[in-house]
Amino acid sequence: MGFTTTILQWFRENGRALPWRETRDPYAIWLSEIILQQTRIDQGLPYWERFMQRWPTVDALAAASEDEVLREWQGLGYYSRARNLHAAAKQVAALGGFPTDIKGLLSLKGIGDYTAAAIGSFAFGLPAAVVDGNVYRVLARHYGISTPINTTEGKKEFQALAQELLPSDNCQLLIVNCQLPPSAAYNQALMDFGAIHCTPAKPLCLQCPLQDSCVAFREGRTAELPVKQKTLKIKERHLTYIYIRYNGETALRRRPAGDIWQGLYEPLLIDNGQWTIDNWGARHNYQLSIVNCQLLRKKQKHVLTHRVLYADFWLWQPAERPTLPEGYFWLPESDRDRYAVPRLIEKMFEEV
């Protein structure tokens, strides 16, 4: 029995039941794909449900403000996804609906090869192979491919192989109780197989229907594959946040473009290793020092893709209302939750 046929039969018995698989609505499918980028299903599912309830159509999402979308996204991280989601919704609304071909889908903000293939396959039945982390892992192990998956050569090799393995229409009989075209069912099958069977650690090799043909199992290379070239240098960044509390109010600013957390809100920030609270306060003519501040948390660690942040959280309750630096504004503390903030700042608010 061939690889594709085996994967489809496995899917018939083991495929995951997910709400966005019960529809061919490109909006619901696109939303799930954007949310699940770098997010586990159990974490992303409640967000998908809330988005679908609040904005049930792409036109409704397009009509929302960016602040509303960011606030609903809060806690998922990688906020450029939310900004791109909103921008693409406006594009689709202007077009009068989703493009139905790969080229048109790729023209939408934040949609790359993987997402375009997923929407095209799941919503429109296009014969487009989806290649995500799970697919890389299954194909690399089964076929014994050592080409690094994060290189141009590797991406081309795996994409070509995945496309070659797409089933023909005569495989429909293998997909019982599934209304999807064979290519869409196969794409979902391969992703599910990698997610719950051929997992990164402790894959179920001894119960694997592909055991006899798997190169990695036969050669004892399961732990080595897939290969990923190490190119990322992780940098550290140190932040000092000061929560100002005066007469039931606090101060926030919206983070500017060109840095992490663009468009999200944060309290007073001292973002430089050369500054301390004391010399920053003196430079800005503030009656601010560690003497009249309360330390809430020292070196709160927060890991991002390219860097590790270490943040100190302070509470300052001045006797007089201070003049805020440019870009900051006062708001009632009771209104604080109306503003989308990074997870790091959520932790600070919890300390406050």
MIVO-18530 format. One record per residue: x, y, z of N, C-alpha, C, CB in turn. Coordinates in steps of 0.001 Angstrom, whole numbers, padded with zeros to 6 digits, always signed. Atoms other than C-alpha are relative to their C-alpha. Glycine has a CB too. Example, Ala and Ser with C-alpha at 12.3 -4.5 7.8 and 13.67 -1.06 7.14 Angstrom:
<dovos>
+000890-001190+000000+012300-004500+007800+000900+001200+000000-000992+000027+001246 -000820-001190-000060+013670-001060+007140-000770+001090+000730+000414+000462-001415 
</dovos>
This chain:
<dovos>
+000847-001189+000000+000000+000000+000000+000888+001246+000000-000961+000002+001230 -000835-001173+000127+001402+003406-000945-000139+000980+001149-000307+000685-001265 -000027-001001-001066+002209+006342+001328-001321+000765+000069+001167+000976-000213 +001204-000833+000015-000761+008470+000247-001225-000777+000440-000230+000574-001385 +001142+000836-000361-003292+005648+000528+000006-000322+001492+000008-001294-000819 -000118+000321-001428-001994+004710+003986-000383+001195+000866+001431-000450+000333 +000313-001208-000763-002225+008298+005230-001502+000273-000013+000765+001209-000568 +001441-000235+000100-005809+008624+003972-000782-001003+000845-000453-000078-001463 +000692+001001-000814-006860+005376+005638+000204+000278+001493+000498-001418-000351 -000246-000373-001406-005205+006453+008894-000919+001142+000399+001485+000404+000220 +000829-001172-000280-007105+009758+008696-001467-000391+000194+000126+001023-001137 +001390+000449-000107-010416+007941+008246-000320-000452+001427-000271-001147-000993 +000224+000534-001346-009985+006389+011699+000474+000930+001106+000690-001321+000141 -000649-000771-001067-007940+009017+013554-000054+001512-000169+001413-000409+000101 +000010-001440+000246-008605+012459+012074-000666+000788+001117-000695+000289-001298 +000537-000852-001061-009303+015294+014501-001268+000719-000472+001060+001027+000452 +001229-000749+000281-012780+016844+014641+000215+001453+000438-001242-000638+000737 -000233-001412-000282-012287+020616+014401-001068+000823-000712+001430+000436-000446 +001160-000714+000559-015022+023202+013769+000243+000608-001371-000418+001082+000936 -000261-000594+001313-013296+024875+010817+000122-001053-001106+001269+000832+000053 +000027+001068+001003-013244+021489+009097-001428-000375-000391+000732-001232+000524 +001399+000308+000276-017021+021378+009111-000621+001000-000967-000794-000028+001293 +000490-001030+000899-017319+024232+006632+000954+000163-001173-000176+001333+000743 -000845-000379+001127-016038+025309+003248+000100+001518-000090-000552-000584-001317 -000039-001461-000044-016354+028977+004231+001458+000463+000047-000794+000543+001232 -001414-000401+000004-012991+030533+003246+000347+000941+001150+000345+000668-001318 -000260-000907-001124-013335+033160+005995+000319-000790+001271-001214+000925+000240 -000221+000812-001205-013634+030575+008791+001304-000779-000097-001173-000968+000221 -001225+000776+000198-010803+028511+007307+001223+000902+000097-000026-000719-001363 -001108-000972-000054-008525+031528+006780+000263+000454+001430-000308+001221-000886 -000150-000439-001386-009174+032743+010327+000695-001065+000840-001367+000337+000604 -000632+001076-000781-008235+029346+011762+001476-000126-000347-000713-001343-000249 -001394+000150+000417-005028+029203+009728+000868+001124+000573+000100-000017-001535 -000781-001111-000550-003889+032664+010864+000175-000153+001503-000675+001342-000318 -000075+000162-001459-004698+031983+014520+000952-001130+000372-001398-000273+000588 -000790+001179-000366-002955+028602+014473+001452+000070-000457-000635-001228-000575 -001420-000190+000289+000304+029957+013082+000730+000204+001323+000230+001215-000967 -000796-000095-001237+002736+029363+015977-000869-000022+001252+000838+001273-000012 +000914+000115-001136-000209+028584+018277-000584-001407+000025-001134+001070-000079 +000587+001327-000144-001437+025243+019617-001519+000073-000212+000330-000595+001396 +001442+000024+000250-004976+024192+018708-000784+000264+001275-000416-001342-000599 +000770-000196-001231-006131+024041+022332+000040+001447+000480+000525-000914+001094 -000072-001412-000351-004966+027617+022828-000746+000856-001020+001460+000450+000101 +000582-000827+001044-006205+028937+019489-001493-000168-000186+000669-000285-001270 +001420+000268+000227-009666+027337+019410-000923+001028+000665-000339-001380+000506 +000888-001011-000600-011284+029719+021964+000068+001349-000706+000347+000186+001461 -000122-001261+000737-009916+032699+020006-000801-000068-001304+001491+000316-000298 +000757+000171+001238-011358+031338+016761-001498+000120+000272+000321-001365-000648 +001428-000042-000339-014735+030864+018425-000449+001416+000341-000297-000938+001175 +000373-001380-000360-014714+034398+019866-000006+000908-001226+000969+000560+001061 -000031-000805+001228-013697+035965+016558-001229-000298-000867+001303-000278-000799 +001139+000377+000844-016392+034014+014695-001318+000503+000589-000052-001526-000175 +001225-000496-000637-019015+035049+017240-000107+001522-000120-000041-000416+001482 +000032-001457+000027-018042+038721+017294-000038+000533-001429+001207+000566+000736 -000063-000431+001402-017249+039046+013567-000255-001225-000879+001395+000666-000339 +000308+001250+000704-019063+036204+011750+000303+000002-001490-001424-000321+000186 -000335-000082+001427-018147+037460+008274+001251+000844-000183-001180+000596-000818 -001197-000782+000270-015074+038947+006675-000333+001489-000081+000663-000470-001302 +000405-001399+000059-017017+042177+006065-000122+000597+001401-001327+000138-000750 +000119-000480-001375-017763+042458+009774+001371+000246+000610-000782-001001+000852 -001355-000188-000512-014093+041997+010627+000652+001224-000633+000852-001250-000262 -000577-001141+000695-013097+044557+008019-000509+001319+000579-000316-000076-001489 +000600-001222-000535-015440+047101+009623+000457+000309+001421-001504-000111-000031 -000493-000217-001370-013837+046677+013078+001209+000933-000026+000374-001355+000678 -001211-000814-000108-011100+049000+014311+001186-000906+000322-000163+001104+001088 -001192+000791-000311-007528+047793+014635+000129-000222+001500+001259+000689-000538 -000061+000151-001453-007680+048418+018395-000914-001125+000477-000381+001313+000689 +000931+001063-000393-010725+046125+018674+000581-001368-000342-001366+000189-000693 -000567+001275+000419-008979+043368+016744+001189-000381+000882+000428+000064-001475 -001154+000278-000862-005774+043675+018769-000432-000395+001404+000919+001216+000066 +000486+000322-001351-007742+043603+022020-000536-001429+000041-001103+001000+000441 +000542+001360+000047-009537+040400+020964+001116-001030-000160-001009-000134-001150 -001147+000880+000248-006176+038922+019923+000886-000145+001232+000825+000529-001164 -000929-000078-001130-004514+039725+023246+000210-001358+000655-000511+000995+001031 -000370+001272-000610-002665+036735+024706+000533-001014-000994-001177-000578+000707 -000486+000939+001008-001906+034991+021395+001430+000289-000431-000901+000029-001203 -001346-000355+000414+001316+036886+020723+000126+000152-001506+000972-001031+000487 -000252-000222+001430+002921+037597+017342-001091+000892-000596+000066-001352-000763 +001133-000872+000298+000632+040592+016953-000029+000485-001447+000022+001183+000918 +000056-000347+001421+001639+041253+013357-001045-000858-000706+001387-000183-000664 +001050+000845+000585-000712+038348+012590-001354+000690+000061-000069-001353+000723 +001290-000671-000167-003648+040335+013965-000104+001217-000903-000205+000412+001458 +000036-001177+000871-002701+043491+012079-000154-000410-001463+001274+000842+000183 +000137+000491+001370-002277+041529+008849-001390-000581-000255+001063-001054-000289 +001346+000560+000100-005563+039718+009499-001005+001112-000307-000387-000737+001310 +000921-001128+000185-007388+043034+009745+000192+000649-001366+000200+001044+001108 -000274-000607+001307-005660+044463+006678-000518-000888-001132+001512+000251-000172 +000468+000917+001043-006453+041356+004617-001521-000031-000060+000543-001412+000243 +001461-000036-000014-010089+041460+005725-000511+001193-000803-000526+000063+001447 +000383-001181+000776-010312+044967+004288+000214-000226-001494+000798+001224+000464 -000250+000315+001409-008746+043731+001043-001116-000880-000569+001364-000703-000159 +001023+000933+000468-011256+040870+000761-001348+000712-000126-000115-001207+000961 +001259-000747+000055-014176+043175+001566-000033+000887-001239-000186+000852+001274 -000064-000868+001181-013032+045559-001171-000134-000806-001287+001316+000788-000013 +000093+000854+001191-012766+042663-003638-001382-000617-000168+001039-001102+000070 +001317+000617+000054-016256+041456-002772+000010-001478+000326-000589+000200-001345 -000107+001407-000375-015026+038062-001576+001417-000498-000148-000935-000848-000839 -001347+000575+000061-012013+035791-001284+000363-000393-001427+000105-001221+000924 -000479+000558+001275-009915+035077-004372-000100-001522+000039+001468+000443-000287 +000187+001455+000046-010452+031493-005506+001179-000728-000643-001269-000331-000759 -001198+000633+000534-006984+030858-006925+001200+000359+000870+000241+000427-001468 -001169-000174-000861-003544+030621-005301+000627+001376-000190+001035-001090-000282 -000609-001306+000251-002181+033752-006974-000781+001105+000685+000085+000274-001499 +000826-001012-000647-005114+035819-005740+000100-000057+001506-001431-000157-000415 -000133+000152-001449-004847+034412-002217+001340+000548+000490-000143-001475+000397 -001325-000490-000382-001126+035236-002129+000077+001527-000018+001056-000579-000931 -000001-001464+000047-001983+038872-002860-000533+000619+001284-000826+000483-001177 +000565-000508-001244-003665+039192+000542+001086+000152+001058-001111-000930+000505 -000983-000317-001040-001732+040681+003456+000144-001172+000974-000411+001284+000762 -000270+001025-001004-000079+038095+005674-000213-001427-000467-000845+000240+001176 +000214+001355+000515-000822+035122+003404+001194-000409-000851-001317-000083-000826 -001125+000547+000743+002164+033092+002245-000391-001299-000673+001197-000219+000918 +000248+001233+000759+002523+029833+000363-000831-001010+000780+001314-000635-000403 +000717+001001-000805+001323+027626+003215-001470+000366+000162+000654-000145+001381 +001378-000401-000266-001794+029627+004078-000821+000042-001274-000034+001355+000681 +000710-000021+001279-002721+030145+000425-000381-001422-000418+000868+000669-001094 +000295+001392+000352-002472+026391-000174-001092-000576+000889+001264-000855+000107 +001005+000516-000930-004526+025642+002934-001394+000508-000366+000349+000402+001442 +001308-000557+000356-007359+028018+001997-000454-000543-001352+000054+001546-000033 +000352+000486+001325-007249+026984-001641-000437-001447+000018+001159+000164-000935 +000316+001425-000077-007314+023303-000769-001288-000243+000776+001150-000764+000648 +001120+000311-000885-009817+023317+002108-001292+000690-000415+000343+000388+001412 +001211-000744+000344-012222+025964+000834-000435-000217-001448+000219+001476+000245 +000335+000017+001420-012018+025636-002946+000391-001289-000721+000658+001152-000673 -000333+001283+000600-010705+022121-003535+001143+000044-000990-001184-000545-000669 -001121-000104+000929-007580+023276-005352+001036-001092+000309+000649+001412+000081 -001018+001033-000231-004890+020570-005820+001329+000618+000420+000194-000851-001262 -001186-000691-000507-002364+022452-003710+000466-000689+001277-000296+001511+000261 -000545+000688-001170-000092+020689-001207+000320+000995+001104+001258-000796-000377 -000278-000816-001180+000105+022162+002285+001232-000568+000695-001229+000036+000974 -001229+000448-000666+003541+022002+003912+000215+000847+001250+001236+000101-000960 -000265-000664-001275+003724+022924+007598+001034-000821+000766-001315+000169+000836 -001009+000700-000783+005997+021739+010409-000270-001490+000127+000093+000606+001363 +000346+001415-000104+004106+018481+010775+000302-000744-001296-001473-000159+000360 -000249+000629+001295+004361+017730+007058+001502-000168-000242-000632+000833-001132 -001462+000120+000120+008093+018491+007014+000508-001216+000771+000694+001283+000516 -000505+001069-000869+008619+016055+009874-000347-001381-000554-000569+000153+001415 +000422+001307+000509+006596+013188+008403+000757-000363-001274-001512-000009-000266 -000677+000288+001268+008120+013474+004940+001496-000220+000203-000227+001140-000995 -001439+000156-000239+011673+013926+006239+000310-001363+000594+000513+001105+000930 -000253+001288-000635+011423+010841+008413-000310-001165-000943-000827-000126+001275 +000403+001134+000831+009553+008598+006013+000938-000202-001176-001414+000195-000502 -000854+000105+001187+011780+009390+003026+001481+000199+000305-000434+001008-001030 -001402-000126-000387+015005+009928+004999+000686+001210-000604+000743-001231-000392 -000541-001205+000633+015547+013483+003733+000760+000839+001025-001132+000833-000646 -000844-000752-000935+018423+015352+005402+000156+001474-000386+001367-000645+000084 -000099-001407+000409+018089+018645+003515-000667+000876+001059-000661+000229-001402 +000608-000852-001037+017510+021392+006126-001307+000623-000478+000974+001107+000419 +001331-000457+000398+013859+022420+006084-000114+001521-000036-001038-000561+000941 +000063-001470-000014+014630+026114+006680+000963+000630-000993+000300+000524+001394 -000808-000544+001089+016750+026532+003554-000859+000069-001263+001280-000869-000241 +000729-000114+001262+015580+027537+000087-000057-001347-000712+000653+001054-000909 -000057+001317+000633+016705+024170-001263-000977-000969+000658+001423-000563+000068 +000878+000905-000723+014837+022295+001457-001468+000300-000239+000295+000065+001468 +001405-000376+000217+011612+024234+001021-000474-000443-001375-000184+001519+000153 +000371+000415+001350+011617+023559-002712-000130-001522-000091+001035+000505-001015 +000014+001462+000068+012406+019865-002239-001245-000581+000662+001252-000570+000660 +001157+000533-000724+009684+019246+000339-001315+000406-000670+000016+000483+001455 +001216-000440+000680+007100+021306-001540-000271-000851-001230+000109+001474-000395 +000158+000822+001200+007729+019350-004725-000447-001416+000355+001313-000048-000790 +000375+001346-000412+007491+016013-002898-001443-000033+000480+000934-000505+001099 +001376-000054-000506+004294+017028-001097-000997+000111-001149-000174+001185+000966 +000890-000172+001151+002742+018114-004387-000124-001303-000786+000514+001126-000918 -000017+001270+000734+003736+014846-006027-000865-001061+000673+001429-000511-000131 +000726+001018-000765+002044+012840-003263-001496+000265+000105+000578-000098+001378 +001436-000289-000060-001361+014546-003589-000791-001110-000685-000311+001363-000658 +000789+001088+000593-004059+011931-004289-000797+000470-001208-000946-000592+001038 +000875-000293+001137-006089+011756-007453-001451-000133+000448+000300-000952-001203 +001412+000019-000370-009883+012011-007482-000516-001403+000283-000824+000627-001092 +000499+001358-000216-010244+008224-007504+000284-000521+001410+000614-000936-001015 -000220+000382-001407-009100+008169-003853-001195+000362+000879+001264+000680+000544 +001133-000469-000789-012484+009572-002765-000615-001115+000840-001053+000599-000910 +000621+001111-000725-013697+006130-001712+000676-000286+001336+000026-001247-000851 -000716+000236-001254-011047+006049+001003-000419+000966+001091+001490+000104-000223 +000295-001072-000946-012444+009162+002662-001458-000092+000420+000308+001390-000615 +001358+000226-000454-015549+007958+004427-000438+001136+000917-000114-001355+000719 +000569-001061-000839-017824+010569+006053+000781+001301-000098-000049-000451+001443 -000750-001242+000195-015731+013393+004616-000440+000622-001313+001544-000256+000008 +000501-000677+001182-017130+015936+002198+001111+000744-000750-001101+000967+000389 -001093-000727+000628-013708+017327+001307+000487-000702-001264+001150+000165+000979 -000678+000624+001141-012015+016730-002057+001202-000799+000511+000453+001080-001045 -001113+000840-000457-009243+014108-001847+001236+000796+000395+000369-000980-001075 -001208-000758-000328-006438+016698-001903-000124+000700+001345+000294+001023-001090 +000213-000684-001280-007951+018625+001005+000045-000988+001162-001345+000745-000007 -000008+001018-001056-008556+015471+003046+001416-000503+000244-000925-001176-000370 -001372+000484-000144-005004+014310+002360+000866+001027+000733+000603-000316-001381 -000761-001041-000699-003522+017648+003443-000295-000025+001495-000325+001388-000579 +000367+000047-001418-005460+017493+006701+000508-001283+000649-001527+000109+000166 -000479+001279-000529-004528+013834+007138+001481+000055+000339-000259-001119-001002 -001445-000038-000208-000819+014494+006784+000353+000911+001180+000714+000480-001278 -000251-000882-001140-000919+017411+009235-000398-000669+001315-000762+001319-000170 +000437+000706-001203-002894+015347+011756+000966-001129+000360-001415-000560-000195 -000920+001114-000245-000536+012401+011356+001265+000503+000694+000362-000714-001327 -001176-000568-000642+002410+014628+012246-000282+000548+001383+000568+001078-000852 +000334-000633-001273+000570+016309+015102-000257-001006+001115-001209+000877-000170 +000394+000917-001073-000681+013224+016947+000637-001389-000087-001484-000149-000003 -000619+001322+000132+001268+010208+015632+001518+000118-000191-000626-000766-001184 -001436-000170+000266+004644+011165+014124+000460+001305+000652+000301+000007-001551 -000245-001216-000770+005301+013721+016860+001500+000296+000114-000621-000125+001397 -001425-000339-000119+008593+015602+017449+000733-000894+000991+000155+001446+000419 -000596+000874-001021+009321+013631+020622-000925-001199+000215+000234+000777+001351 +000735+001236-000265+008241+010054+021298-001052-000320-001060-000662+000087+001344 +000957+000401+001031+006606+009288+017933-000425-001448+000209+000604+000183-001407 +000562+001339-000226+004426+006174+017903+000470-000967-001092-001554+000059+000036 -000588+000798+001085+006782+004213+015655-000458-001455+000025+001513+000052+000080 +000335+001427-000089+005849+000766+016951-001437-000277-000406+000234-000506+001411 +001387+000154+000444+002179+001361+016104-000239+000691-001339-000957+000559+001052 +000113-000820+001204+002884+003176+012833-000342-000838-001227+001295+000760-000238 +000343+000744+001214+001178+001984+009641+001030+000169-001121-001356+000439-000496 -001042-000223+000994+004175+003337+007692+001347-000571+000436+000138+001482-000278 -001252+000488-000582+006757+001492+009764+000885-000724-001013-000301-000925+001153 -000789+000817+000927+007850-000906+007001+000716+000824-001067-000891-001013-000668 -000593-000801+001069+008602+001882+004528+000713+001247+000520-001070+000404-000986 -000587-001215-000577+009948+004529+006934+001520-000126+000109-000607+000284+001387 -001465+000030-000002+013645+005243+006347+000543+000332+001385+000563+000986-001041 -000509-000415-001308+014135+006997+009694-000141-001113+001026-000731+001250+000485 +000181+001106-000935+012689+004048+011626+000991-001115-000299-001438-000534-000064 -000894+001100+000398+014711+001517+009665+001453+000304+000348-000126-000271-001505 -001402-000368-000229+017975+003452+010110+000241+000610+001384+000450+000978-001065 -000151-000561-001345+017348+004666+013675+000301+001484+000004+001086-000720+000730 -000287-001431+000140+017335+008328+012617-001205+000879+000357+000446+000299-001425 +001225-000750-000291+013936+009393+013950+000280+001296+000745-000954-000855+000809 -000295-001191-000796+015419+011825+016462+000773+001053-000785+000782-000386+001232 -000829-000928+000776+017670+013411+013819-000797+000790-001034+001103-000761-000694 +000750-000591+001107+014974+014280+011296-001306+000621+000490-000289-001057-001073 -000644-000717+001101+013909+016726+010118+001200+000818+000486-001010+000915-000694 -001166-000819-000304+017133+018746+009976-000374+001464-000156+001199-000366-000916 +000236-001444+000064+016947+022448+010724+001319+000717+000220-001059+000451+001053 -001258-000740-000077+019866+024763+010089-000104+001067+001078+000353+000638-001364 +000020-000998-001074+020732+026890+013107+000570+001318-000520+000807-000497+001238 -000426-001300+000520+020848+030489+011957-000360+001149+000942-000625+000242-001364 +000545-001061-000839+019146+032409+014738+000918+000292+001185-001397-000380+000496 -000767-000419-001165+021161+034366+017264-000948+000730+000947+001214+000910-000408 +000928-000566-000969+019121+035100+020355+000679+001134+000756-000504-001085+000979 -000534-001158-000715+019668+038545+021882-000830+000267+001251+000019+001248-000913 +000688-000393-001228+018791+039840+025324-000351+001487-000054+000875-000309+001244 +000425-001400-000076+016917+043064+025977-000550+000244+001395-001071+000342-001099 +000409-000299-001367+016362+044714+029352-000925+001215+000008+001234+000249+000899 +001027-001037-000044+013280+046811+030067-000330+000339+001451-001273-000453-000755 +000522-000423-001302+012088+048810+033052-001353+000656-000239+000993+000984+000735 +001349-000552+000132+008354+049436+033275-000438+000606+001335-001006-001098-000462 +000490-000690-001193+006828+051905+035711-001499+000234-000148+000753+001349+000221 +001447-000194-000024+003119+051743+036482-000288+001213+000883-000749-001286+000525 +000321-001223-000753+001986+055228+037492-001438-000091+000490+000205+001281-000879 +001356-000031-000570-000996+055390+039823-000195+001340+000700-000233-001194+001000 +000294-001296-000629-002423+058807+040635-001507+000248-000035+000765+001161-000721 +001411-000372-000137-005927+059507+041905-000909-000884-000859-000195+001469-000380 +000843+000946+000737-007431+056374+040352+000274-000075-001484-001412+000350+000195 -000345+000031+001422-005739+056919+037001+001390-000599-000190-000061+001421-000609 -001321+000468+000365-002750+055437+035222+000323+000540-001391+000081-001560+000041 -000442-000542+001282-000789+056205+032061+000458-001125-000922+001137+001021+000205 -000411+000945+001028-000306+054240+028851+000425+000775-001240-001143-000997-000333 -000245-000518+001341+001037+054824+025384-000152-001146-000974+001411+000656-000118 +000064+001008+001047+000582+053015+022103+001392-000150-000607-001054+000380-001091 -001351+000220+000501+003799+051400+020929+000082+000349-001482+000432-001456+000230 -000137-000445+001389+005110+052843+017658+000370-001140-000935+001042+001093-000097 -000403+000966+001010+005873+051040+014409+001509-000216+000048-000434+000467-001400 -001428+000257+000121+009242+049437+013778+000621-000734+001159+000700+001259-000177 -000534+000722-001155+009591+047461+017009-000991-001086+000370+000262+000959+001211 +000916+001031-000473+008029+044540+018859-001291+000641+000504+000657-000845+001113 +001299-000389-000560+004361+044804+019854-000565+001284-000605+000123+000169+001489 +000513-001193+000680+003548+047507+017309-001519+000102+000174+000368-000032-001506 +001423-000247-000128+000154+049029+018049-000604-000413+001326-000703-000691-001074 +000493+000360-001327-000186+047547+021548+000350+001104+000996+000593-001357+000458 -000165-001057-001002-000226+049601+024733+000906-000462+001139-001369+000431+000556 -000916+000310-001091+002225+049804+027607+000090+001187+000954+001398-000367-000546 -000244-001083-000952+002926+051816+030776+001357+000656-000257-000070-000529+001442 -001244-000746+000167+005907+054121+031223+001186-000957-000135+000218+000958+001187 -001089+000916+000322+008967+052448+029707+001340+000717+000027-000227-000640-001368 -001397-000407+000089+012673+052947+030326+000710-001165-000678+000631+000346+001434 -000437+001113+000839+014108+050851+027526+001454+000181-000414-000895-000126-001242 -001395-000150+000375+017860+051134+027699+000882-000356+001184+000291+001433-000486 -000887+000398-001081+020656+049607+029711+000754+001152+000631+000968-000997-000498 -000764-001119-000555+022288+053020+030191-000815+000842+000975+000512+000877-001119 +000850-000788-000875+019315+054437+032074-000384-000786+001252-001252+000448-000745 +000612+000511-001215+018292+053836+035657-001220+000861+000285+001006+000006+001207 +001169-000817-000352+015088+055073+037216+000444+001379+000469-000844-000693+001097 -000448-001275-000563+017043+057772+039044+000492+000959-001083+001108-000238+001020 -000527-000959+000974+018970+059224+036089-001010+000319-001105+001283-000539-000619 +001074-000310+000959+015964+058916+033767-000922+001066+000580-000811-001280-000357 +000854-000994-000646+013830+060814+036287+000655+001369+000045-000350-000444+001403 -000711-001289-000059+016493+063499+036688+000046+000656-001374+001434-000194+000539 -000078-000551+001347+016848+063924+032932-001333+000606-000433+000429-001081-000986 +001317-000464+000405+013089+064393+032535-000669+000878+001072-000883-001193-000316 +000520-000872-001068+012712+066587+035675-001178-000644+000739-000434+001353-000586 +001025+000716-000761+010614+063930+037405+000491-000198+001433-000338-001373-000665 -000314+000379-001380+010500+063421+041147-000145-001519+000120-000937+000744+001029 +000109+001445+000134+011075+059786+040356+001334-000631+000333-000454-000395-001421 -001208+000722-000367+013604+057495+041993-000407-001324+000618+000884+000828+000978 +000327+001292-000597+013852+054018+043407-000452+000158+001448+001203-000938-000074 +000418-000245-001382+013257+055599+046832-001509+000121+000098+000663+001265+000547 +001450-000184-000076+009672+056562+046021-000772-000928-000933-000347+001429-000319 +000666+001030+000805+008892+053550+043794+000007-001333+000746+000691-000151-001381 +000073+001342-000586+007878+050051+044814+000329-001032-001077-001413-000271+000615 -000363+001045+000953+009561+047122+043043-001010-001143+000102+001449-000515+000260 +000996+001066+000031+006891+044619+042007+000594-001333-000444-001140+000384-000921 -000605+001231+000519+008994+042116+040089+001348+000336-000631-000939-000695-001038 -001339-000205+000530+012690+041845+039209+000270-001032-001088+001063-000090+001126 -000418+000861+001116+013846+040425+035862-001051-001052-000367+001307-000694+000349 +001031+000883+000545+010554+038954+034658+000432-000424-001402-001407+000708-000029 -000487+000505+001284+011622+036739+031767-001153-000193-000969+000760-001320+000189 +001014+000152+001044+009699+036812+028498+000730-000356-001298-000869+001317-000166 -000737+000512+001158+010841+034789+025481-000760+000294-001287+000247-001516+000139 +000514-000214+001347+010246+035939+021905+000831-000839-000972+000038+001520-000387 -000697+000845+000974+011412+034289+018684+001474+000362-000114-000662+000114-001364 -001362-000440+000277+014554+036379+018228+000716+000581+001218-000019+001017-001093 -000658-000598-001152+015257+037635+021721-000679-000442+001291-000007+001530-000111 +000532+000248-001336+014777+037166+025439-000072+001336+000718+000881-001031+000796 +000183-001251-000727+013351+040072+027409+000092-000258+001497-001354+000653-000357 -000006+000006-001461+014049+040759+031071-000561+001344+000447+001454-000252+000585 +000686-001240-000368+011709+043306+032616-000106+000143+001510-001391+000046-000627 +000258-000359-001388+011624+045024+035984-001315+000769+000048+001175+000845+000602 +001286-000670-000170+008154+046105+037143+000042+000860+001266-001163-001037+000074 +000038-000923-001124+007804+049168+039378-001364+000680+000081+001119+001049-000124 +001217-000778-000239+004839+050973+040911+000385+001349+000574-000971-000748+000958 -000261-001365-000465+005019+054760+041317-001326+000680+000295+000816+000812-001054 +001207-000703-000420+002329+056600+043275+000380+001411+000447-000730-000771+001145 -000483-001339-000324+003340+060280+043079-001021+000799+000822+000336+000753-001281 +000870-000862-000825+001976+062870+045494-000709+001038-000864+000821+000707+001105 +000603-000961+000915+001285+065259+042604-000087-000621-001395+000816+001324-000032 +000194+000535+001346+000047+064577+039097+001174+000401-000900-001341+000502-000598 -001154-000356+000830+003174+064384+036881-000421+000296-001441+001038-001130+000021 +000186-000208+001432+003384+065670+033322+000560-001213-000734+000694+001321-000481 -000409+001232+000656+003565+062645+031061+000937+000280-001170-001222-000772-000479 -000829-000137+001204+006265+062138+028409-000881-000043-001250+001077-001120-000058 +000742-000042+001250+005180+062601+024811-000483-001398-000396+000867+000598-001112 +000571+001270+000454+002891+059858+023553-000823-000716+001051+001088-000903-000454 +000752+000645-001077+001499+058858+026959-001273+000786+000297+000866-000122+001275 +001260-000659-000341-002044+059613+028120-000562-000611+001283-001025-000126-001165 +000642+000456-001222-004034+059345+031316-001302-000731-000331-000270+001188+000946 +001281+000681+000122-006936+056945+031682-000390-000552+001359+000061-001130-001061 +000413+000632-001258-009036+055614+034571+000510-001434+000057-001541+000029+000151 -000479+001387-000122-007584+052366+035903-001100-001000-000354+000509-000267+001427 +001118+000896+000310-011052+050855+035489-000158-000232-001496-001289+000562+000565 +000085+000145+001460-010706+051360+031703+001213-000710-000592-000149+001363-000648 -001270+000551+000473-007304+049690+031483-000183-001212-000900+000867-000373+001173 +000183+001241+000743-008647+046380+030159-000593+000212-001385-000877-000928+000778 +000503-000283+001347-010081+048106+027098+001136+000081-001022-000795+001310-000002 -001152-000195+000877-006559+048415+025695+000796-001304-000117+000902+001145+000531 -000757+001229+000246-004650+045545+024106+001449+000193+000420-000080-000411-001490 -001379-000071-000491-001331+044889+025831+000693-001333-000247+000037+000363+001510 -000730+001270+000111+001431+042278+025395-000163-000845+001263+001492+000263-000265 +000105+000901-001149+001433+039250+027678+000909+000445+001133+000342-001430-000410 -000908-000478-001042+004413+040708+029543-000667+001071+000848+001291+000546-000620 +000675-001069-000739+002338+043755+030498-001211-000538+000751-000427+001124-000951 +001063+000664-000765-000579+041533+031471+000541-000503+001342-000602-001179-000812 -000607+000494-001241+001774+039973+034007+000271+001143+000968+001302-000753-000300 -000231-001155-000852+002685+043418+035277-001300+000457+000659+000619+001143-000809 +001292-000416-000540-000975+044335+035671-000452-000942+001111-001054+000052-001113 +000330+000961-001049-001458+041144+037677+000746+000319+001288+000325-001421-000456 -000788-000376-001179+001341+042246+040009-000572+001264+000642+001486+000218-000382 +000572-001248-000528-000218+045705+040339-001269-000302+000779-000298+001003-001145 
</dovos>
